[in-house]
Amino acid sequence: MILRMPEKLGTRLTFGFIAVDVTKVAYSHNGLTLGWTTEHSRDVIQRELIRVADQVGNFPLFRDCRTLLGYWLQIHLPTLIMHPTQMATRFSSCHIFREDMSPKGQRAVRSFQGIFEGASKGDSRETPPRRKTLRGEVCFPKGSLLFLEPDILREFLERGTVQERDRDSTVAHVTIDGRRHEFSFFELRLLLDNLDKNWKDLRCQDSMAVMCYLVARMYAQRFPYEETNPEPGS
């Protein structure tokens, strides 16, 4: 970039940005991601993008090229969304600007941001997006009924894992205020594959507490945001 970008165009200074597709950096498998909702799939990819962006300050071009104002990182990846079930391609981007810009560089960045935001401006009639909050805990109201197949619970308590079953088979459910939410073996397997090691080590504790924990985690996995208001039978 240092060799390709002239210092000036006529009498005007030139500044540069580097646009990089970091999909394979964030996701070396180059496959797809899984999100429980559209918002969740967005946040999953954004977390990976921010993780990559945190390393940008160490790139030598920021040090060696004073007219480089920033990086424009992008990820595009197919995503399987569980609720409602659909396939989608998610696009996510992130801008990282150098901290020690000159006044002229700052003006160039403001100009760039104005152009970028203008091109990205949505329809004024659209409902504006709202940031959702990931659940920190699950509190079931009094009278809720939780159930996990006894054989599965016994296997988990004894071995810390369970044998494969029909992935669509119902293995657990919770009834909250008359609404019954059923969970498949696929959802249980996904939970166990990502279960915190400490809980696997604590499986010898009270079986009722373990059962409640697993069902609550499956509920939070399906409805990952505090603002989620599941429809009856969902």
BELRA-V452955 format. One record per pair of residues at least 6 apart in sequence whose C-alpha atoms are under 8 Angstrom apart, sorted by the first residue. I is the first residue (numbers start at 1). J is the second residue. Records with the same first field share a line. If there is no record, write none. Layout:
I->J + J
This chain:
2->65
5->14 + 16
6->14
7->13 + 14
8->14
14->67
15->67 + 68 + 69 + 105 + 108
16->67 + 68 + 69 + 70
17->68 + 69 + 70 + 71 + 72
18->68 + 70 + 71 + 72
19->71 + 72 + 73 + 74
20->71 + 72 + 73 + 74
21->73 + 74 + 75 + 76
22->49 + 52 + 73 + 74 + 75
23->30 + 74 + 75 + 76 + 77
24->30
25->52
26->48 + 49 + 52
30->77
31->77 + 78
32->77 + 78 + 79 + 80
33->41 + 77 + 78 + 79 + 80
34->41 + 79 + 80 + 81 + 82
35->41 + 42 + 44 + 79 + 80 + 81 + 82
36->81 + 82 + 83 + 221 + 222 + 223 + 224
37->81 + 82 + 83 + 84 + 223
38->81 + 83
39->132
40->224
41->79 + 81 + 90
42->90 + 92
45->75 + 92
46->92
49->73 + 74 + 75 + 92 + 93 + 94
50->94
53->73 + 94 + 96
56->71 + 96
57->98
61->68
62->68 + 69 + 70 + 98
67->105
68->98
69->97 + 98 + 101 + 105 + 109
70->95 + 96 + 97 + 98
71->95 + 96 + 97
72->93 + 94 + 95 + 96
73->93 + 94 + 95
74->91 + 92 + 93 + 94
75->90 + 91 + 92 + 93
76->89 + 90 + 91 + 92
77->89 + 90 + 91
78->87 + 88 + 89 + 90
79->87 + 88 + 89 + 90
80->86 + 87 + 88
81->87 + 88
83->222
132->225 + 226 + 227
133->225 + 226 + 227
134->224 + 225 + 226
135->220 + 224 + 225 + 226
137->220
138->216 + 220
140->176
141->176 + 177
143->176 + 177
144->174 + 175 + 176 + 177
145->174 + 175 + 176
146->172 + 173 + 174 + 175 + 212 + 215
147->172 + 173 + 174 + 211 + 212 + 215
148->171 + 172 + 173 + 211 + 215
149->171 + 172
152->162 + 171
153->207 + 211
155->161 + 162 + 163
156->162 + 203
157->203 + 204 + 207
158->203 + 204
160->200 + 201 + 203
161->192
165->185
166->185
167->184 + 185 + 186
168->184 + 185 + 186
169->184 + 185
170->182 + 183 + 184 + 185
171->182 + 183 + 184 + 185 + 188
172->182 + 183 + 184 + 215
173->180 + 181 + 182 + 183 + 215
174->180 + 181 + 182 + 215
175->181
179->232 + 233
180->232 + 233
181->233 + 234
183->218
187->218
188->218
191->217 + 218 + 221
203->210
223->230
